[in-house]
Amino acid sequence: MFKEERKILLNADPDWLTSIHYCFQDEKYLYLLMEYYPGGDLLSLESKFEEVFTEEMARFYTAELIMAIECIHKLDFVHR
């Protein structure tokens, strides 16, 4: 599972998916050093707007998600 994620992050279009710079592991954990994007994730954004997006916001973020999933599909991976 982690090998696939690493491969996706190494080869994906950085416009749609986070870039990976380095990865390593110790006896207990796998570490992925990835690009930092300020602003948080979708869950944090939902909390900020009390889980109610405007239609325009919903349309925008849905389009962003579709573009990211399309990027993964072009690498011959299926998001489930």
HTML snippet that shows the backbone in 3Dmol.js (N, CA, C, O; Angstrom):
<script src="https://3Dmol.org/build/3Dmol-min.js"></script>
<div id="view" style="width:600px;height:400px;position:relative"></div>
<script>
const pdb = `
ATOM      1  N   MET A   1       0.824  -1.193   0.000  1.00  0.00           N
ATOM      2  CA  MET A   1       0.000   0.000   0.000  1.00  0.00           C
ATOM      3  C   MET A   1       0.865   1.253   0.000  1.00  0.00           C
ATOM      4  O   MET A   1       0.602   2.184  -0.761  1.00  0.00           O
ATOM      5  N   PHE A   2       1.883   1.290   0.833  1.00  0.00           N
ATOM      6  CA  PHE A   2       2.707   2.490   0.918  1.00  0.00           C
ATOM      7  C   PHE A   2       3.560   2.680  -0.330  1.00  0.00           C
ATOM      8  O   PHE A   2       3.850   3.808  -0.727  1.00  0.00           O
ATOM      9  N   LYS A   3       3.959   1.572  -0.943  1.00  0.00           N
ATOM     10  CA  LYS A   3       4.748   1.671  -2.169  1.00  0.00           C
ATOM     11  C   LYS A   3       3.939   2.338  -3.274  1.00  0.00           C
ATOM     12  O   LYS A   3       4.466   3.146  -4.039  1.00  0.00           O
ATOM     13  N   GLU A   4       2.654   1.996  -3.352  1.00  0.00           N
ATOM     14  CA  GLU A   4       1.794   2.603  -4.363  1.00  0.00           C
ATOM     15  C   GLU A   4       1.627   4.095  -4.101  1.00  0.00           C
ATOM     16  O   GLU A   4       1.696   4.905  -5.025  1.00  0.00           O
ATOM     17  N   GLU A   5       1.408   4.453  -2.847  1.00  0.00           N
ATOM     18  CA  GLU A   5       1.245   5.874  -2.516  1.00  0.00           C
ATOM     19  C   GLU A   5       2.516   6.642  -2.853  1.00  0.00           C
ATOM     20  O   GLU A   5       2.455   7.739  -3.409  1.00  0.00           O
ATOM     21  N   ARG A   6       3.661   6.070  -2.519  1.00  0.00           N
ATOM     22  CA  ARG A   6       4.935   6.711  -2.827  1.00  0.00           C
ATOM     23  C   ARG A   6       5.080   6.892  -4.336  1.00  0.00           C
ATOM     24  O   ARG A   6       5.475   7.961  -4.800  1.00  0.00           O
ATOM     25  N   LYS A   7       4.764   5.851  -5.097  1.00  0.00           N
ATOM     26  CA  LYS A   7       4.874   5.927  -6.556  1.00  0.00           C
ATOM     27  C   LYS A   7       3.960   7.013  -7.127  1.00  0.00           C
ATOM     28  O   LYS A   7       4.363   7.762  -8.017  1.00  0.00           O
ATOM     29  N   ILE A   8       2.757   7.096  -6.623  1.00  0.00           N
ATOM     30  CA  ILE A   8       1.826   8.134  -7.075  1.00  0.00           C
ATOM     31  C   ILE A   8       2.395   9.515  -6.788  1.00  0.00           C
ATOM     32  O   ILE A   8       2.403  10.377  -7.667  1.00  0.00           O
ATOM     33  N   LEU A   9       2.871   9.733  -5.566  1.00  0.00           N
ATOM     34  CA  LEU A   9       3.376  11.054  -5.181  1.00  0.00           C
ATOM     35  C   LEU A   9       4.641  11.429  -5.946  1.00  0.00           C
ATOM     36  O   LEU A   9       4.873  12.610  -6.207  1.00  0.00           O
ATOM     37  N   LEU A  10       5.462  10.444  -6.309  1.00  0.00           N
ATOM     38  CA  LEU A  10       6.677  10.724  -7.081  1.00  0.00           C
ATOM     39  C   LEU A  10       6.368  11.086  -8.528  1.00  0.00           C
ATOM     40  O   LEU A  10       7.094  11.866  -9.144  1.00  0.00           O
ATOM     41  N   ASN A  11       5.302  10.526  -9.065  1.00  0.00           N
ATOM     42  CA  ASN A  11       5.021  10.685 -10.491  1.00  0.00           C
ATOM     43  C   ASN A  11       3.844  11.591 -10.823  1.00  0.00           C
ATOM     44  O   ASN A  11       3.608  11.885 -11.994  1.00  0.00           O
ATOM     45  N   ALA A  12       3.120  12.026  -9.841  1.00  0.00           N
ATOM     46  CA  ALA A  12       1.887  12.784 -10.089  1.00  0.00           C
ATOM     47  C   ALA A  12       2.165  14.236 -10.480  1.00  0.00           C
ATOM     48  O   ALA A  12       3.229  14.791 -10.208  1.00  0.00           O
ATOM     49  N   ASP A  13       1.184  14.807 -11.116  1.00  0.00           N
ATOM     50  CA  ASP A  13       1.216  16.221 -11.486  1.00  0.00           C
ATOM     51  C   ASP A  13       1.119  17.057 -10.213  1.00  0.00           C
ATOM     52  O   ASP A  13       0.114  16.971  -9.508  1.00  0.00           O
ATOM     53  N   PRO A  14       2.132  17.863  -9.899  1.00  0.00           N
ATOM     54  CA  PRO A  14       2.114  18.636  -8.643  1.00  0.00           C
ATOM     55  C   PRO A  14       1.020  19.701  -8.582  1.00  0.00           C
ATOM     56  O   PRO A  14       0.780  20.282  -7.524  1.00  0.00           O
ATOM     57  N   ASP A  15       0.356  19.962  -9.711  1.00  0.00           N
ATOM     58  CA  ASP A  15      -0.776  20.894  -9.681  1.00  0.00           C
ATOM     59  C   ASP A  15      -1.962  20.299  -8.933  1.00  0.00           C
ATOM     60  O   ASP A  15      -2.806  21.035  -8.420  1.00  0.00           O
ATOM     61  N   TRP A  16      -2.032  18.957  -8.868  1.00  0.00           N
ATOM     62  CA  TRP A  16      -3.200  18.315  -8.276  1.00  0.00           C
ATOM     63  C   TRP A  16      -2.904  17.471  -7.053  1.00  0.00           C
ATOM     64  O   TRP A  16      -3.797  17.239  -6.238  1.00  0.00           O
ATOM     65  N   LEU A  17      -1.669  17.003  -6.903  1.00  0.00           N
ATOM     66  CA  LEU A  17      -1.321  16.170  -5.758  1.00  0.00           C
ATOM     67  C   LEU A  17      -0.046  16.686  -5.106  1.00  0.00           C
ATOM     68  O   LEU A  17       0.814  17.267  -5.769  1.00  0.00           O
ATOM     69  N   THR A  18       0.063  16.472  -3.834  1.00  0.00           N
ATOM     70  CA  THR A  18       1.223  16.900  -3.067  1.00  0.00           C
ATOM     71  C   THR A  18       2.486  16.238  -3.597  1.00  0.00           C
ATOM     72  O   THR A  18       2.495  15.047  -3.909  1.00  0.00           O
ATOM     73  N   SER A  19       3.548  17.021  -3.695  1.00  0.00           N
ATOM     74  CA  SER A  19       4.838  16.475  -4.126  1.00  0.00           C
ATOM     75  C   SER A  19       5.542  15.823  -2.946  1.00  0.00           C
ATOM     76  O   SER A  19       5.432  16.286  -1.811  1.00  0.00           O
ATOM     77  N   ILE A  20       6.262  14.752  -3.223  1.00  0.00           N
ATOM     78  CA  ILE A  20       7.057  14.094  -2.190  1.00  0.00           C
ATOM     79  C   ILE A  20       8.525  14.414  -2.468  1.00  0.00           C
ATOM     80  O   ILE A  20       8.981  14.350  -3.609  1.00  0.00           O
ATOM     81  N   HIS A  21       9.251  14.759  -1.411  1.00  0.00           N
ATOM     82  CA  HIS A  21      10.661  15.110  -1.564  1.00  0.00           C
ATOM     83  C   HIS A  21      11.591  13.995  -1.095  1.00  0.00           C
ATOM     84  O   HIS A  21      12.686  13.824  -1.629  1.00  0.00           O
ATOM     85  N   TYR A  22      11.148  13.246  -0.099  1.00  0.00           N
ATOM     86  CA  TYR A  22      12.012  12.228   0.477  1.00  0.00           C
ATOM     87  C   TYR A  22      11.162  11.273   1.303  1.00  0.00           C
ATOM     88  O   TYR A  22      10.138  11.676   1.854  1.00  0.00           O
ATOM     89  N   CYS A  23      11.568  10.033   1.392  1.00  0.00           N
ATOM     90  CA  CYS A  23      10.884   9.100   2.276  1.00  0.00           C
ATOM     91  C   CYS A  23      11.919   8.188   2.936  1.00  0.00           C
ATOM     92  O   CYS A  23      12.952   7.873   2.345  1.00  0.00           O
ATOM     93  N   PHE A  24      11.631   7.776   4.153  1.00  0.00           N
ATOM     94  CA  PHE A  24      12.507   6.880   4.899  1.00  0.00           C
ATOM     95  C   PHE A  24      11.685   6.198   5.975  1.00  0.00           C
ATOM     96  O   PHE A  24      10.538   6.573   6.220  1.00  0.00           O
ATOM     97  N   GLN A  25      12.262   5.210   6.609  1.00  0.00           N
ATOM     98  CA  GLN A  25      11.546   4.508   7.667  1.00  0.00           C
ATOM     99  C   GLN A  25      12.512   4.113   8.770  1.00  0.00           C
ATOM    100  O   GLN A  25      13.719   3.996   8.559  1.00  0.00           O
ATOM    101  N   ASP A  26      11.947   3.914   9.949  1.00  0.00           N
ATOM    102  CA  ASP A  26      12.694   3.340  11.059  1.00  0.00           C
ATOM    103  C   ASP A  26      12.036   2.004  11.402  1.00  0.00           C
ATOM    104  O   ASP A  26      11.260   1.477  10.604  1.00  0.00           O
ATOM    105  N   GLU A  27      12.328   1.465  12.550  1.00  0.00           N
ATOM    106  CA  GLU A  27      11.777   0.163  12.914  1.00  0.00           C
ATOM    107  C   GLU A  27      10.259   0.187  13.056  1.00  0.00           C
ATOM    108  O   GLU A  27       9.599  -0.845  12.934  1.00  0.00           O
ATOM    109  N   LYS A  28       9.718   1.362  13.313  1.00  0.00           N
ATOM    110  CA  LYS A  28       8.298   1.447  13.644  1.00  0.00           C
ATOM    111  C   LYS A  28       7.452   2.212  12.626  1.00  0.00           C
ATOM    112  O   LYS A  28       6.285   1.872  12.432  1.00  0.00           O
ATOM    113  N   TYR A  29       8.005   3.233  11.973  1.00  0.00           N
ATOM    114  CA  TYR A  29       7.206   4.124  11.132  1.00  0.00           C
ATOM    115  C   TYR A  29       7.819   4.330   9.752  1.00  0.00           C
ATOM    116  O   TYR A  29       9.020   4.160   9.542  1.00  0.00           O
ATOM    117  N   LEU A  30       6.948   4.700   8.826  1.00  0.00           N
ATOM    118  CA  LEU A  30       7.345   5.149   7.502  1.00  0.00           C
ATOM    119  C   LEU A  30       7.125   6.657   7.467  1.00  0.00           C
ATOM    120  O   LEU A  30       6.075   7.146   7.883  1.00  0.00           O
ATOM    121  N   TYR A  31       8.112   7.387   6.975  1.00  0.00           N
ATOM    122  CA  TYR A  31       8.025   8.842   6.924  1.00  0.00           C
ATOM    123  C   TYR A  31       8.041   9.295   5.471  1.00  0.00           C
ATOM    124  O   TYR A  31       8.869   8.844   4.679  1.00  0.00           O
ATOM    125  N   LEU A  32       7.130  10.180   5.133  1.00  0.00           N
ATOM    126  CA  LEU A  32       7.074  10.776   3.810  1.00  0.00           C
ATOM    127  C   LEU A  32       7.234  12.283   3.978  1.00  0.00           C
ATOM    128  O   LEU A  32       6.386  12.935   4.587  1.00  0.00           O
ATOM    129  N   LEU A  33       8.311  12.833   3.444  1.00  0.00           N
ATOM    130  CA  LEU A  33       8.543  14.277   3.512  1.00  0.00           C
ATOM    131  C   LEU A  33       7.920  14.890   2.268  1.00  0.00           C
ATOM    132  O   LEU A  33       8.413  14.717   1.153  1.00  0.00           O
ATOM    133  N   MET A  34       6.814  15.616   2.485  1.00  0.00           N
ATOM    134  CA  MET A  34       6.033  16.130   1.368  1.00  0.00           C
ATOM    135  C   MET A  34       5.971  17.646   1.402  1.00  0.00           C
ATOM    136  O   MET A  34       6.318  18.282   2.397  1.00  0.00           O
ATOM    137  N   GLU A  35       5.525  18.200   0.303  1.00  0.00           N
ATOM    138  CA  GLU A  35       5.345  19.639   0.168  1.00  0.00           C
ATOM    139  C   GLU A  35       4.355  20.132   1.224  1.00  0.00           C
ATOM    140  O   GLU A  35       3.366  19.459   1.516  1.00  0.00           O
ATOM    141  N   TYR A  36       4.625  21.303   1.792  1.00  0.00           N
ATOM    142  CA  TYR A  36       3.717  21.891   2.775  1.00  0.00           C
ATOM    143  C   TYR A  36       2.760  22.848   2.073  1.00  0.00           C
ATOM    144  O   TYR A  36       3.176  23.699   1.286  1.00  0.00           O
ATOM    145  N   TYR A  37       1.492  22.698   2.366  1.00  0.00           N
ATOM    146  CA  TYR A  37       0.469  23.596   1.835  1.00  0.00           C
ATOM    147  C   TYR A  37      -0.280  24.222   3.003  1.00  0.00           C
ATOM    148  O   TYR A  37      -1.037  23.531   3.684  1.00  0.00           O
ATOM    149  N   PRO A  38      -0.087  25.511   3.248  1.00  0.00           N
ATOM    150  CA  PRO A  38      -0.815  26.137   4.352  1.00  0.00           C
ATOM    151  C   PRO A  38      -2.304  26.205   4.039  1.00  0.00           C
ATOM    152  O   PRO A  38      -2.705  26.258   2.877  1.00  0.00           O
ATOM    153  N   GLY A  39      -3.091  26.202   5.060  1.00  0.00           N
ATOM    154  CA  GLY A  39      -4.528  26.329   4.855  1.00  0.00           C
ATOM    155  C   GLY A  39      -5.313  25.122   5.318  1.00  0.00           C
ATOM    156  O   GLY A  39      -6.532  25.198   5.470  1.00  0.00           O
ATOM    157  N   GLY A  40      -4.639  24.016   5.542  1.00  0.00           N
ATOM    158  CA  GLY A  40      -5.332  22.858   6.077  1.00  0.00           C
ATOM    159  C   GLY A  40      -5.947  21.972   5.017  1.00  0.00           C
ATOM    160  O   GLY A  40      -5.669  22.105   3.825  1.00  0.00           O
ATOM    161  N   ASP A  41      -6.783  21.071   5.476  1.00  0.00           N
ATOM    162  CA  ASP A  41      -7.405  20.090   4.599  1.00  0.00           C
ATOM    163  C   ASP A  41      -8.898  20.382   4.457  1.00  0.00           C
ATOM    164  O   ASP A  41      -9.413  21.336   5.041  1.00  0.00           O
ATOM    165  N   LEU A  42      -9.573  19.561   3.685  1.00  0.00           N
ATOM    166  CA  LEU A  42     -10.997  19.774   3.416  1.00  0.00           C
ATOM    167  C   LEU A  42     -11.831  19.662   4.687  1.00  0.00           C
ATOM    168  O   LEU A  42     -12.795  20.408   4.860  1.00  0.00           O
ATOM    169  N   LEU A  43     -11.473  18.747   5.571  1.00  0.00           N
ATOM    170  CA  LEU A  43     -12.206  18.593   6.827  1.00  0.00           C
ATOM    171  C   LEU A  43     -12.117  19.869   7.672  1.00  0.00           C
ATOM    172  O   LEU A  43     -13.112  20.301   8.254  1.00  0.00           O
ATOM    173  N   SER A  44     -10.937  20.462   7.737  1.00  0.00           N
ATOM    174  CA  SER A  44     -10.776  21.723   8.482  1.00  0.00           C
ATOM    175  C   SER A  44     -11.594  22.841   7.853  1.00  0.00           C
ATOM    176  O   SER A  44     -12.194  23.662   8.548  1.00  0.00           O
ATOM    177  N   LEU A  45     -11.607  22.857   6.525  1.00  0.00           N
ATOM    178  CA  LEU A  45     -12.392  23.875   5.829  1.00  0.00           C
ATOM    179  C   LEU A  45     -13.882  23.713   6.114  1.00  0.00           C
ATOM    180  O   LEU A  45     -14.593  24.697   6.315  1.00  0.00           O
ATOM    181  N   GLU A  46     -14.348  22.472   6.128  1.00  0.00           N
ATOM    182  CA  GLU A  46     -15.755  22.210   6.453  1.00  0.00           C
ATOM    183  C   GLU A  46     -16.082  22.705   7.861  1.00  0.00           C
ATOM    184  O   GLU A  46     -17.136  23.300   8.084  1.00  0.00           O
ATOM    185  N   SER A  47     -15.191  22.461   8.795  1.00  0.00           N
ATOM    186  CA  SER A  47     -15.415  22.912  10.176  1.00  0.00           C
ATOM    187  C   SER A  47     -15.504  24.425  10.246  1.00  0.00           C
ATOM    188  O   SER A  47     -16.332  24.979  10.968  1.00  0.00           O
ATOM    189  N   LYS A  48     -14.639  25.089   9.484  1.00  0.00           N
ATOM    190  CA  LYS A  48     -14.622  26.551   9.480  1.00  0.00           C
ATOM    191  C   LYS A  48     -15.956  27.124   8.995  1.00  0.00           C
ATOM    192  O   LYS A  48     -16.408  28.157   9.490  1.00  0.00           O
ATOM    193  N   PHE A  49     -16.576  26.458   8.036  1.00  0.00           N
ATOM    194  CA  PHE A  49     -17.850  26.925   7.488  1.00  0.00           C
ATOM    195  C   PHE A  49     -19.032  26.165   8.082  1.00  0.00           C
ATOM    196  O   PHE A  49     -20.116  26.140   7.500  1.00  0.00           O
ATOM    197  N   GLU A  50     -18.822  25.556   9.222  1.00  0.00           N
ATOM    198  CA  GLU A  50     -19.858  24.810   9.936  1.00  0.00           C
ATOM    199  C   GLU A  50     -20.531  23.783   9.042  1.00  0.00           C
ATOM    200  O   GLU A  50     -21.746  23.595   9.091  1.00  0.00           O
ATOM    201  N   GLU A  51     -19.715  23.119   8.218  1.00  0.00           N
ATOM    202  CA  GLU A  51     -20.142  22.028   7.338  1.00  0.00           C
ATOM    203  C   GLU A  51     -21.191  22.442   6.311  1.00  0.00           C
ATOM    204  O   GLU A  51     -21.907  21.590   5.786  1.00  0.00           O
ATOM    205  N   VAL A  52     -21.291  23.736   6.016  1.00  0.00           N
ATOM    206  CA  VAL A  52     -22.240  24.208   5.010  1.00  0.00           C
ATOM    207  C   VAL A  52     -21.484  25.085   4.008  1.00  0.00           C
ATOM    208  O   VAL A  52     -21.152  26.234   4.302  1.00  0.00           O
ATOM    209  N   PHE A  53     -21.220  24.533   2.831  1.00  0.00           N
ATOM    210  CA  PHE A  53     -20.572  25.294   1.774  1.00  0.00           C
ATOM    211  C   PHE A  53     -21.630  25.976   0.913  1.00  0.00           C
ATOM    212  O   PHE A  53     -22.751  25.486   0.772  1.00  0.00           O
ATOM    213  N   THR A  54     -21.255  27.100   0.350  1.00  0.00           N
ATOM    214  CA  THR A  54     -22.126  27.703  -0.659  1.00  0.00           C
ATOM    215  C   THR A  54     -22.093  26.806  -1.892  1.00  0.00           C
ATOM    216  O   THR A  54     -21.202  25.967  -2.027  1.00  0.00           O
ATOM    217  N   GLU A  55     -23.044  26.977  -2.776  1.00  0.00           N
ATOM    218  CA  GLU A  55     -23.068  26.173  -3.998  1.00  0.00           C
ATOM    219  C   GLU A  55     -21.796  26.410  -4.809  1.00  0.00           C
ATOM    220  O   GLU A  55     -21.237  25.474  -5.381  1.00  0.00           O
ATOM    221  N   GLU A  56     -21.343  27.651  -4.855  1.00  0.00           N
ATOM    222  CA  GLU A  56     -20.124  27.978  -5.600  1.00  0.00           C
ATOM    223  C   GLU A  56     -18.901  27.263  -5.009  1.00  0.00           C
ATOM    224  O   GLU A  56     -18.082  26.731  -5.758  1.00  0.00           O
ATOM    225  N   MET A  57     -18.769  27.243  -3.682  1.00  0.00           N
ATOM    226  CA  MET A  57     -17.658  26.544  -3.031  1.00  0.00           C
ATOM    227  C   MET A  57     -17.740  25.046  -3.278  1.00  0.00           C
ATOM    228  O   MET A  57     -16.728  24.408  -3.568  1.00  0.00           O
ATOM    229  N   ALA A  58     -18.923  24.487  -3.166  1.00  0.00           N
ATOM    230  CA  ALA A  58     -19.095  23.050  -3.388  1.00  0.00           C
ATOM    231  C   ALA A  58     -18.710  22.681  -4.815  1.00  0.00           C
ATOM    232  O   ALA A  58     -18.054  21.662  -5.036  1.00  0.00           O
ATOM    233  N   ARG A  59     -19.106  23.490  -5.772  1.00  0.00           N
ATOM    234  CA  ARG A  59     -18.776  23.247  -7.172  1.00  0.00           C
ATOM    235  C   ARG A  59     -17.252  23.305  -7.379  1.00  0.00           C
ATOM    236  O   ARG A  59     -16.677  22.459  -8.064  1.00  0.00           O
ATOM    237  N   PHE A  60     -16.617  24.310  -6.778  1.00  0.00           N
ATOM    238  CA  PHE A  60     -15.170  24.488  -6.909  1.00  0.00           C
ATOM    239  C   PHE A  60     -14.406  23.303  -6.327  1.00  0.00           C
ATOM    240  O   PHE A  60     -13.542  22.740  -6.999  1.00  0.00           O
ATOM    241  N   TYR A  61     -14.710  22.915  -5.089  1.00  0.00           N
ATOM    242  CA  TYR A  61     -13.962  21.838  -4.437  1.00  0.00           C
ATOM    243  C   TYR A  61     -14.274  20.470  -5.048  1.00  0.00           C
ATOM    244  O   TYR A  61     -13.413  19.590  -5.057  1.00  0.00           O
ATOM    245  N   THR A  62     -15.476  20.284  -5.552  1.00  0.00           N
ATOM    246  CA  THR A  62     -15.792  19.043  -6.257  1.00  0.00           C
ATOM    247  C   THR A  62     -14.963  18.941  -7.535  1.00  0.00           C
ATOM    248  O   THR A  62     -14.441  17.873  -7.855  1.00  0.00           O
ATOM    249  N   ALA A  63     -14.842  20.043  -8.259  1.00  0.00           N
ATOM    250  CA  ALA A  63     -14.025  20.051  -9.480  1.00  0.00           C
ATOM    251  C   ALA A  63     -12.561  19.768  -9.147  1.00  0.00           C
ATOM    252  O   ALA A  63     -11.893  19.031  -9.873  1.00  0.00           O
ATOM    253  N   GLU A  64     -12.062  20.342  -8.066  1.00  0.00           N
ATOM    254  CA  GLU A  64     -10.681  20.093  -7.639  1.00  0.00           C
ATOM    255  C   GLU A  64     -10.468  18.608  -7.329  1.00  0.00           C
ATOM    256  O   GLU A  64      -9.458  18.031  -7.732  1.00  0.00           O
ATOM    257  N   LEU A  65     -11.406  17.991  -6.623  1.00  0.00           N
ATOM    258  CA  LEU A  65     -11.296  16.570  -6.294  1.00  0.00           C
ATOM    259  C   LEU A  65     -11.322  15.709  -7.558  1.00  0.00           C
ATOM    260  O   LEU A  65     -10.567  14.743  -7.667  1.00  0.00           O
ATOM    261  N   ILE A  66     -12.174  16.053  -8.497  1.00  0.00           N
ATOM    262  CA  ILE A  66     -12.258  15.301  -9.748  1.00  0.00           C
ATOM    263  C   ILE A  66     -10.940  15.390 -10.513  1.00  0.00           C
ATOM    264  O   ILE A  66     -10.480  14.388 -11.059  1.00  0.00           O
ATOM    265  N   MET A  67     -10.337  16.551 -10.560  1.00  0.00           N
ATOM    266  CA  MET A  67      -9.064  16.717 -11.252  1.00  0.00           C
ATOM    267  C   MET A  67      -7.953  15.906 -10.580  1.00  0.00           C
ATOM    268  O   MET A  67      -7.114  15.323 -11.266  1.00  0.00           O
ATOM    269  N   ALA A  68      -7.942  15.866  -9.252  1.00  0.00           N
ATOM    270  CA  ALA A  68      -6.937  15.082  -8.532  1.00  0.00           C
ATOM    271  C   ALA A  68      -7.113  13.590  -8.794  1.00  0.00           C
ATOM    272  O   ALA A  68      -6.132  12.878  -9.007  1.00  0.00           O
ATOM    273  N   ILE A  69      -8.342  13.119  -8.780  1.00  0.00           N
ATOM    274  CA  ILE A  69      -8.599  11.701  -9.044  1.00  0.00           C
ATOM    275  C   ILE A  69      -8.258  11.355 -10.490  1.00  0.00           C
ATOM    276  O   ILE A  69      -7.740  10.271 -10.761  1.00  0.00           O
ATOM    277  N   GLU A  70      -8.539  12.254 -11.409  1.00  0.00           N
ATOM    278  CA  GLU A  70      -8.157  12.024 -12.808  1.00  0.00           C
ATOM    279  C   GLU A  70      -6.638  11.886 -12.938  1.00  0.00           C
ATOM    280  O   GLU A  70      -6.151  11.055 -13.704  1.00  0.00           O
ATOM    281  N   CYS A  71      -5.904  12.689 -12.199  1.00  0.00           N
ATOM    282  CA  CYS A  71      -4.441  12.614 -12.191  1.00  0.00           C
ATOM    283  C   CYS A  71      -3.981  11.232 -11.740  1.00  0.00           C
ATOM    284  O   CYS A  71      -3.062  10.661 -12.329  1.00  0.00           O
ATOM    285  N   ILE A  72      -4.608  10.696 -10.708  1.00  0.00           N
ATOM    286  CA  ILE A  72      -4.273   9.359 -10.210  1.00  0.00           C
ATOM    287  C   ILE A  72      -4.614   8.297 -11.260  1.00  0.00           C
ATOM    288  O   ILE A  72      -3.846   7.356 -11.462  1.00  0.00           O
ATOM    289  N   HIS A  73      -5.746   8.445 -11.918  1.00  0.00           N
ATOM    290  CA  HIS A  73      -6.159   7.478 -12.938  1.00  0.00           C
ATOM    291  C   HIS A  73      -5.174   7.464 -14.109  1.00  0.00           C
ATOM    292  O   HIS A  73      -4.919   6.410 -14.692  1.00  0.00           O
ATOM    293  N   LYS A  74      -4.628   8.615 -14.450  1.00  0.00           N
ATOM    294  CA  LYS A  74      -3.646   8.676 -15.552  1.00  0.00           C
ATOM    295  C   LYS A  74      -2.375   7.914 -15.219  1.00  0.00           C
ATOM    296  O   LYS A  74      -1.623   7.540 -16.119  1.00  0.00           O
ATOM    297  N   LEU A  75      -2.127   7.682 -13.945  1.00  0.00           N
ATOM    298  CA  LEU A  75      -0.972   6.885 -13.514  1.00  0.00           C
ATOM    299  C   LEU A  75      -1.331   5.398 -13.390  1.00  0.00           C
ATOM    300  O   LEU A  75      -0.553   4.601 -12.866  1.00  0.00           O
ATOM    301  N   ASP A  76      -2.510   5.047 -13.877  1.00  0.00           N
ATOM    302  CA  ASP A  76      -3.019   3.669 -13.837  1.00  0.00           C
ATOM    303  C   ASP A  76      -3.306   3.159 -12.425  1.00  0.00           C
ATOM    304  O   ASP A  76      -3.136   1.974 -12.139  1.00  0.00           O
ATOM    305  N   PHE A  77      -3.736   4.053 -11.559  1.00  0.00           N
ATOM    306  CA  PHE A  77      -4.196   3.687 -10.226  1.00  0.00           C
ATOM    307  C   PHE A  77      -5.667   4.044 -10.131  1.00  0.00           C
ATOM    308  O   PHE A  77      -6.145   4.967 -10.791  1.00  0.00           O
ATOM    309  N   VAL A  78      -6.372   3.298  -9.302  1.00  0.00           N
ATOM    310  CA  VAL A  78      -7.788   3.579  -9.085  1.00  0.00           C
ATOM    311  C   VAL A  78      -7.966   3.971  -7.627  1.00  0.00           C
ATOM    312  O   VAL A  78      -7.551   3.234  -6.732  1.00  0.00           O
ATOM    313  N   HIS A  79      -8.575   5.117  -7.383  1.00  0.00           N
ATOM    314  CA  HIS A  79      -8.895   5.553  -6.024  1.00  0.00           C
ATOM    315  C   HIS A  79     -10.203   4.899  -5.628  1.00  0.00           C
ATOM    316  O   HIS A  79     -11.185   4.951  -6.369  1.00  0.00           O
ATOM    317  N   ARG A  80     -10.210   4.283  -4.456  1.00  0.00           N
ATOM    318  CA  ARG A  80     -11.455   3.653  -4.025  1.00  0.00           C
ATOM    319  C   ARG A  80     -11.897   4.178  -2.688  1.00  0.00           C
ATOM    320  O   ARG A  80     -12.931   3.755  -2.170  1.00  0.00           O
TER     321      ARG A  80
END
`;
const viewer = $3Dmol.createViewer("view");
viewer.addModel(pdb, "pdb");
viewer.setStyle({}, {cartoon: {color: "spectrum"}});
viewer.zoomTo();
viewer.render();
</script>
